[in-house]
Amino acid sequence: MKRTPLILVLALIFFSNTSFYRTTYSKSAFYIVIDKSDYELNVYDAEGWLVTFPIVLGNKDQGDKLVQGDRKTPEGSFTIVSKRVHEKWCRYMGLDFPTAADIEKFNMRKRQGIIPRNAVQGGGIGIHGTWPHEDYAIDQYQNWTEGCISLKNEHVKQLFAMIPVGTRVTIKK
């Protein structure tokens, strides 16, 4: 298998290491698979698996996000649409939740009476670090977020430097 030249990898890291919001993005050579049941975030490139980071999520109930405030992490296919240094959680990589598929699932659940007709879907889901000095939450599998994916701060810094805006993310049970 042919590996990506080191200069290309370094260029991707350099140009993806932004601390501002981007509204446009292009496809990335990397992709992420988040396995909620195993508490893992796996990073891949065209050649295969690169690294795995331990994570925690929102609510211990591992089901799909239904409504704003349920603290569940959504399942599906997303894209990282923004990256920034975050004042509370070290680094933040925003996902494009809700997607058109998420909006359709939400409306279908309303029609079926699974969620109340006045429910709000919510948004603002991302991948981020922990509060300063609280990486132990990851080691102890303390699901504390409002539905986001949380990594240790050292790991979120590595991920932030590695992947650009435009990286595809799959979140599964």
C-alpha positions as CSV (number, residue, x, y, z in Angstrom):
1,M,0.0,0.0,0.0
2,K,1.2,3.5,-0.8
3,R,1.3,5.8,2.2
4,T,0.6,9.5,2.1
5,P,3.9,11.5,1.8
6,L,5.0,13.1,5.1
7,I,5.0,16.6,3.6
8,L,1.3,16.2,2.7
9,V,0.4,15.0,6.2
10,L,2.3,18.0,7.7
11,A,0.6,20.4,5.3
12,L,-2.8,19.0,6.3
13,I,-2.0,19.4,10.0
14,F,-0.7,22.9,9.5
15,F,-3.6,24.1,7.5
16,S,-6.2,22.4,9.6
17,N,-4.9,23.8,12.9
18,T,-7.3,26.8,12.9
19,S,-8.8,28.7,15.9
20,F,-11.6,30.3,14.0
21,Y,-15.0,29.3,12.6
22,R,-15.2,28.2,8.9
23,T,-18.5,28.1,7.0
24,T,-17.1,26.3,4.0
25,Y,-15.2,23.1,3.9
26,S,-13.8,20.5,1.6
27,K,-13.6,16.7,1.8
28,S,-10.8,15.4,4.0
29,A,-8.6,12.3,3.5
30,F,-9.4,11.4,7.1
31,Y,-12.6,10.1,8.6
32,I,-13.8,9.3,12.1
33,V,-15.9,6.5,13.5
34,I,-17.4,7.0,16.9
35,D,-18.5,3.8,18.6
36,K,-20.8,4.8,21.4
37,S,-21.1,1.3,22.9
38,D,-17.3,0.9,23.2
39,Y,-16.6,4.6,24.1
40,E,-14.1,4.9,21.3
41,L,-13.3,7.5,18.6
42,N,-11.3,5.9,15.8
43,V,-9.5,7.9,13.1
44,Y,-8.8,6.5,9.7
45,D,-7.2,7.7,6.4
46,A,-7.3,6.1,3.0
47,E,-4.8,3.5,4.1
48,G,-6.8,2.4,7.2
49,W,-6.9,2.8,10.9
50,L,-4.6,5.4,12.5
51,V,-5.5,5.9,16.2
52,T,-8.2,5.3,18.8
53,F,-9.1,7.7,21.6
54,P,-11.3,6.9,24.6
55,I,-14.4,9.1,24.9
56,V,-17.5,9.8,27.0
57,L,-20.8,11.1,25.8
58,G,-24.0,12.6,27.1
59,N,-26.6,10.5,28.9
60,K,-25.8,6.9,29.8
61,D,-28.8,5.9,27.7
62,Q,-27.0,5.2,24.4
63,G,-30.0,5.7,22.2
64,D,-30.2,8.2,19.4
65,K,-30.8,11.9,20.2
66,L,-34.5,12.6,20.2
67,V,-35.0,16.2,21.5
68,Q,-33.0,19.1,22.7
69,G,-32.0,18.6,26.4
70,D,-32.2,14.8,26.4
71,R,-28.3,14.6,26.7
72,K,-28.2,11.9,24.1
73,T,-25.4,11.8,21.4
74,P,-26.9,11.7,17.9
75,E,-26.3,8.7,15.6
76,G,-25.6,9.0,11.9
77,S,-23.3,10.6,9.4
78,F,-21.9,14.1,9.9
79,T,-19.1,16.4,8.9
80,I,-16.8,18.6,10.9
81,V,-17.8,22.1,9.9
82,S,-15.8,24.2,12.4
83,K,-12.8,24.1,14.6
84,R,-11.7,26.5,17.4
85,V,-9.8,26.7,20.6
86,H,-12.4,26.6,23.3
87,E,-12.3,28.6,26.6
88,K,-13.9,25.8,28.6
89,W,-13.2,22.5,26.8
90,C,-9.7,23.0,25.3
91,R,-10.6,22.4,21.6
92,Y,-14.0,22.2,19.9
93,M,-14.8,20.7,16.5
94,G,-18.4,21.4,15.5
95,L,-20.6,18.9,13.6
96,D,-23.2,19.7,11.1
97,F,-26.0,18.4,13.3
98,P,-28.9,18.4,12.5
99,T,-28.5,17.2,9.0
100,A,-31.4,16.8,6.5
101,A,-31.6,13.1,7.6
102,D,-31.8,14.1,11.3
103,I,-34.5,16.7,10.6
104,E,-36.5,14.0,8.7
105,K,-36.1,11.5,11.6
106,F,-37.2,14.2,14.1
107,N,-40.3,15.1,12.1
108,M,-41.2,11.4,11.6
109,R,-40.9,10.8,15.4
110,K,-43.2,13.8,16.0
111,R,-45.8,12.4,13.5
112,Q,-45.6,9.0,15.2
113,G,-46.1,10.5,18.6
114,I,-42.7,9.3,19.8
115,I,-41.8,12.9,20.9
116,P,-44.2,15.7,21.7
117,R,-45.4,17.9,18.9
118,N,-43.8,21.0,20.6
119,A,-40.4,19.4,21.0
120,V,-37.3,21.2,19.8
121,Q,-34.5,19.3,18.0
122,G,-31.5,21.2,19.2
123,G,-28.1,21.4,17.7
124,G,-24.6,22.5,18.7
125,I,-23.1,19.0,18.8
126,G,-19.4,18.7,18.6
127,I,-16.2,16.9,19.7
128,H,-14.3,18.6,22.5
129,G,-12.1,18.2,25.6
130,T,-13.0,18.3,29.3
131,W,-13.0,21.0,31.8
132,P,-9.4,21.8,32.9
133,H,-8.0,19.1,35.2
134,E,-11.0,16.8,34.7
135,D,-9.6,14.3,32.2
136,Y,-10.4,11.7,34.9
137,A,-14.0,11.8,33.6
138,I,-12.9,9.9,30.5
139,D,-11.0,7.3,32.6
140,Q,-14.1,6.7,34.8
141,Y,-16.5,6.8,31.8
142,Q,-18.5,9.6,33.3
143,N,-21.0,10.7,30.6
144,W,-21.3,14.3,31.4
145,T,-22.0,16.2,28.1
146,E,-25.2,17.5,26.7
147,G,-24.8,15.1,23.8
148,C,-21.3,16.0,22.6
149,I,-18.3,13.7,22.4
150,S,-15.6,14.4,25.0
151,L,-12.0,13.4,24.9
152,K,-9.1,13.9,27.3
153,N,-7.5,17.3,26.6
154,E,-4.2,15.9,25.4
155,H,-6.2,13.7,22.9
156,V,-8.4,16.4,21.7
157,K,-5.3,18.5,21.0
158,Q,-3.9,15.7,18.9
159,L,-7.1,15.2,17.0
160,F,-7.5,18.9,16.4
161,A,-4.0,19.1,14.9
162,M,-4.6,16.0,12.8
163,I,-8.0,16.5,11.1
164,P,-9.2,19.4,9.0
165,V,-12.6,20.9,8.7
166,G,-14.5,18.7,6.2
167,T,-13.6,15.4,7.9
168,R,-16.5,12.9,7.8
169,V,-17.8,11.5,11.1
170,T,-19.9,8.5,11.7
171,I,-21.5,8.0,15.1
172,K,-22.9,4.5,15.8
173,K,-24.4,2.6,18.7
